[in-house]
């Protein structure tokens, strides 16, 4: 997966200038996402106290979300914006030209002064992961091998760290049950926690708490999938470098890592509920009657973010904070 997605010449993200042709993300689907998130940035800046406020988009891609957020806040905003991505080649010229936007390759390069609002949108589900399967009493890992010029799967006994992963969490897989695990989910989240002395970490991603993620009756074959041309397939080895590969994350890993680091969990629920609590339903994209076919399409795309199905239902949002108020945030409002 590391090679298929991130090889500097042959990897998916190096070759696909517009990966949104293969899958849809919330910022790409509708400007309502950035507009609503902008209201959180304003609230954060006002509640974080005096001093500098910094917004960090981790896994920023082409920088479009930061560009939209800076436009929503306007030129007089005192907020600084940082985009973090392992490859900055995709950052657009427009984003690079914006004075308030800065782009770096690692979270360690972001200045730690002031209050930080970290945004990680569909970051963790793109981490390379291991495919694991329980065979009787033994945990196996699926490896990629070559047979007669074609790539295929083979099984080997899983390394100790994966055995430890399940044992430490009290998780037992059934015979023949698959699971998709990245040991980097927790490790990288801890890096984010270390980078925030005071502020919020807001994670949008596909995933579940572990009691749901590893439920054999529903996810016996794991969650790994590939995306190409807006179609999903379970054939992870097809067309390497030409399709996205992803797996649902274990949110329990992130929650526990944050709380061990002194963060308080302020919100964990579906994206639709998060955006609605921040006032998304009152935005003109939702409230205004469409005057054209294009307006109708924009409205329907905006509604997909907050309706109780589709992307608004599938993505979950985790908000953890340290050194900021634990209550009174708009996203904590009870909607019903």
N, C-alpha and C positions, 0 to 999 in steps of 0.2 A: 504493500500500500504506500509506503514511503516513496518507493521508486515510481509507482504508477501515478501518484498525485504530484510529487514535489521534485522529481528529477529536473535539473535546471534547463535541459533541452527537450527531453522527451516526456516529461511529466504533464499531467492534465492541466495544472494551473499555469504552466509555462506555455503550453500550446494553445489553450483556449482563451482567446482575448475577451470573449463574452460568455462566461460560463452560465449566465442567467438564461441562455438559450436552452439549457439542459434542465434547469430547476428554478424554482421561484423562491426568493427570499422576501421577507416583509418590507425592507426598504425599497426593493425594486418593484414590488407589487403596487405600492401606492405611496405618494408623499404624505399621506395621513400618518404613517409610522413616524417619520422624522418630525412632523409638526407636533404630534402628541409627546414624543420624547423630548422635544424642545421645551414643553411646559414643565417637564420634570427637571430639566437643566436649570430653568429659571427658579423653580422652587428650591432646588439644591443650593444654588448660588445664594439665595436669600437666607436660607436656614443654616448654612455652613459657617456663618460668622464672618468676621472681617478677614480680609486678606485675599490672596489669589485663589480662584477656582479653576480647576483643570478638568477637562473632559477627555477621556482616553478611549478610543475605539480600537480594541485588540482584535487583530485579524481584519484590518480595515479594507483590504482589497484595493479598489481603485480610488478610495477616499470619498465616494459619493455621499455616504451617510454624514460624514463630518462636514462636507460642503453644504448639504441641506441644513444641518443643524446650525451652522454659522449664519446661514441666510435667514433662518427662522428668528434667530436672536438679534440680528441686525448689526450694523457696523459699530455701534457704540457699546457693544457688549464688552465686558472686562474679562470674559472667560477665554482661556487658552485651550486650544484643541491639539491633541496629539493622536496620530494614527500609528499603530504598531503592526508590522507585518514582516514575516521572514523574507519576503521578496517585495521590493518596492517598485519593480518594473511596471506594474499595472496601474500605479497611481497616475491619474489623469493630469494633463498640463494645467487644466483649470484649477484643480485642487492644489497643485504645487504653487500656483501663483497667488493663492490667498494668503495674506500676511499672517493671519491668526492661526493657520494650520501648519503643523510641523509633523514630519514623518520620520520614524526611526524603525530599526529592525528588531529591537527587543524592549521589553518592559523596563529593564534596568536603565535604559537611556532616558526615560521620562523623569524630569526633575521631581523630587519628592516634596517640595515646598507647598504649603497650603493644603486645601481640601481637594480630593480627587473623586470624580465620578467615573468609574470604569464601566464600559459597556462591552460585553462580549456577545455578539449576535451570531449564532450558529458557528461558533468557534470549536467547541469541544467535540462535536460530532464528526469533525473532519480530521481528528487525530488518528494516526495509524493505530490499529487495534489488532488483537489476537483473536482468531477463531478457535474456540475450544469446544470439546464435546466429551460428555461422560460416557465411558465404556465400562460397564460393570462397576468395579470399585476404583477404576483408574481414570484420571483426567488426561485427555489427549489434546494436543495442539495441532491444528491443521497447518501444514507447510505447503508452499508452492514448489512444484517440481516440474521437470521437463521430461516428456515422453514422446519420442519420435518427432521432435520439432514442435510439439504442442505443450502448453503449460496445463498442469492439472494439480489436483490436491493429493497430498499424502499425509498420514497421521504419524505423530511421534508422541512419546510421553511428554506431558507438559512440564516445563521448568518449575522449580520450587516456588518462585514468587507468585505464580498463578494459583497453585495449591493453597499458598498462604492467604491469598486474596479472599478466597471463598471461606476458608477456615476462620479468619479474623472477623468476618461478618456473619458467621453462622448460617451461610448459604449452602444448601445441598441441592445439587442437580440430579435429576432423574436419569436413569439409564437411557442413553440415546439423545439426551437433551443438549442442544447447542447454546453457547453464550458467547457474546462478543465483548471483550474487555480491553481497555487501555489503562495501563498503570500510570500513564501520564496525565489522566484527568485530574487526579488528586494532586499530583506533584506540581502541575502547572498552576492549579488554583492556589496552592500555597505560595507560589511565586507572586501571584497577583495580590494575595493578602499582605505579603511582605512589602509590596510597593505602595500600599495605602496606609499612611499613618493616621489619616482621618478622612472618612468619606464613605462612599457606597460602591459596591460591586453589583452590577445588574447583568444577569446572564439570561439570554434567550436561547433556548435550544430544544431539540427533540430528545425526549427522555422521560424517565419515570423514577420514582423512589424504588429502592432495590426490591421491596416486597412485591411490586408490580412487574419490574423489569425481568425478573427471573422466574416468573410464574409459568410453569411448564404447560399448563392447559392452554394458555393464550400464546406464548412465545416459545414453543418447543424448539423452533429452528433459529432462534436468535433474532436479531433485528437488522443484520447487515444487508445493505442493498446498494445498487448502482443506479445512477440516473443519466439518461441521455435523451435529448430531444423531448423533454417533458414526459418521458416514460420511465417507469421503474422496473428493474429486473433483479433477480436474485443471483444472476450469473456474474459474480465478481471478477472472473478472469477473462471475460469477453473484452476485446478491444482495449488492452491496457494503455493508459495514457489518453484515451478518447472518451472516457466516461468518469463521472464523479463516483466516489465510493464513500459510504457513510454508515454509521451505526448509532443507535440511540444510546444516550449516556446514562450513567447511574448518578442521579442527582443527590443521592444519599452521600456519595463520596465528597461532593462539593460542600454540602451543608455541614458535614462533620469536620472537614478541613477548615472551613471558615470559623466554626465555633471554637475549635482548638486554638485558632489564631487570635481569639479575642473578639471576633465579630458576632453580632446578634442577627438572627434571621428575622427580617422584617416582613417578608412576603414570599410565598411560594404557591403559585397557582397558574392557571391557564393565561396565555397571552391576551385573549379577548377580554377577560376580566380586568387585567392590568391596564390595558389601554382605555377601557370604558371608565374605570375609576379615575383616570387622568383627564377625562373629558373628551374622548375621541368622538363620541356621538354628537357633540355640539359643533363639530367642525363644519365649515361650509361644504366640504366634499360630501358630507352625509346629509346635511340639512337642506341644501339647495336642490330644487327640481332641475333635472337635466334639460338643456335646451337643444342638444344635438346627440347624435349617436356616440360621438367621442365622449361627451359629458356623461352619458349613461354608462359607458364602459368604465370611465374613471370612478364613478360612484359605486358601481358593482365591485370593482377591485378594492376600493376603500372598505366596503361592507364586508368583504371576505376576511379582513383583519379582525373584525369584532363580532361576527356572527358565531353562534354556537356550533359551528362545524368548520371543516377546512383548516386553514393554517392558524386561525385564531384559537381553535380548539386543540390542535395537535402540539403546538409549541408551548412549553412551560417557561415561566419567568421566576427566577430566584433573585431576591434582593437581600443582601447582607450589608450591615453597616458597622462602623467602629468610630467612636468619637463624635458621633452626630446623634440627634434625637432619635429615640427608638419608636416614638409614636407621633401621630399627627400628620403623617405624610398623606398626600392625596391618593396615592395608589393603595392605601390601606382602608379606604372608605368602603363601607358595606353598601352593596348595590341593591340588595333586597333582603 
